[in-house]
Amino acid sequence: MKTAMAKANGFTLLEALIATVVAVIILSAAIAVFKSTSDVNRIGQLRADMQQDARGALNIINRDLSQAATGMPPAGIPVPKKAVFACGPTQCYLSGTGYPNNILSSVVPDGAIGANGTDAITIAYVDATWPVNAKDLVAIAPNGGAITVNQGSFDPNGNPAPPPAGRDYRDPVVGTQVGDVLLLQNNNGPAVVTVTGVAGGGVLTLAPADPLLLNTPGAAALANKDKSFPAKTGALRINIVTYFVSIFPPPPAVGGVPVLMRQVSAHTAVPVAENAQTLQFTYDTFDPAVGPNGTYTSALPANAVNDSSQIRKVSMSLTLRSAYPDPQGVYRTLTVNSAVAPRDLSFSDRYQ
C-alpha cells in the first residue's frame, strides 16, 4: 500500500518551478529567433520593394531616352515663346516651365524644378504607332485651326490594310486623342501643334489655348515663311515625355508623398514610383566648335547645359524611400543609377 501511494505522488513545487523556468527560457529564445527572422525578412522585403520600384522606374525612363530624337529634326522645332511642357488638361505640374531658346529639342534638361529640388527631363521622339498615313495631309484650314488626315486604315508599317490588321485615325487604342502633339513639316520648316478635338471626316481641331500653348492663330503655319502650308505637308505624331517629381496629393492637402510622374504630351501625368526622394540627371556633351577636335564634357548638371543638341549621354540617379519604417522605426532608402546614350542624337567621333 505504501509503495503504491509513493508512486502516485506528483511533482514537487521546486520541480514545477524549475520546469516552468526552463520552458520560459526556451519559449523566449524561440520568440527572439522568430522576431529576429521576421525583422530580417521585413527589412529584406522593404529593400526588395524599393529595388523593384526603382529599377522599374529607371527602365521606363531608359526606354524613352533610348528613343530620344527618333524622327525629330536635328536642330529642334521652333515653338511659341509662351509654349510650356508638363501641363495636362487641368493643371501645370511644373509651374508652366518653357523651352530654352523657344526650341523643342529631343532632350530638354531642367534642374531643380520638381518637388524638393529634384530635376526634370523632357524627351521628344516620333510615335510610330499612329495609324495615319500622313505623308500628304488631305486639307489644312487657312488659319491653321484644323487639319484633315487620311481616313484610311493602315497596318503598323503604314501600308493600307482593312481592319482588324489596319487601324484608322480614330482607333480607340492607338488612334488620335485629345492632347496628342503632331509634328507638321514641309519645305519651309517644322511646327508642332496640340490636338484639341477629334471629329469625323478625318478632321482634327487645333484650337488656341491648348494646355501646352503650342496652338496660336496660324499655329499650323508657325514655322512657314508665308504663314500657310502648301498642299503637300507631312504630319507625324510625336511624344513629348516629361519625368518629374510631384507631391501627391498636392498642397494644401496634408500628408502628400513625393511621386515620380510621367507625362506624355498634353495628357494627364501618371505616377511611376512613390516616395521619390531624389531625381538627378547629368549630361555628357560634345561641343564641335571648341578646338580642332571639339570639347567633350562629362557629368554636367542640367543648368550647365547651354545647347541641348550637344548632349551625347544622359546619366540619372533615383533615390526612393521605403513606404513603411523598418522594425526599428527607421525609413530605409535606396539609390539606383543608370545611363543612356540615345543613338539618334547627333554623333561625333571625339577620339579622332
Secondary structure, 3 states (H helix, E strand, C coil): CHHHHHHHCCCCHHHHHHHHHHHHHHHHHHHHHHHHHHHHHHHHHHHHHHHHHHHHHHHHHHHHHHCCCCCCCCCCEECCCCCECCECCCCECCCCCECHHHEECCEEEECCCCHHHCCEEEEEEECCCCCCCCCCCCEECCCCCEEECCCCCECCCCCECCCCCCECCCCCCCCCCCCCEEEEEECCEEEEEECCEECHHHEEECCCCCCCCCCCCCHHHCCCCCCCCCCCCEEEEEEEEEEEEEEECCCCCCCCEEEEEEEECCCCCEEEEECEEEEEEEEEEEECCCCCCCEEEEEEEHHHCCCHHHEEEEEEEEEEECCCCCCCCCCCEEEEEEEECCCCCCCCCCCC
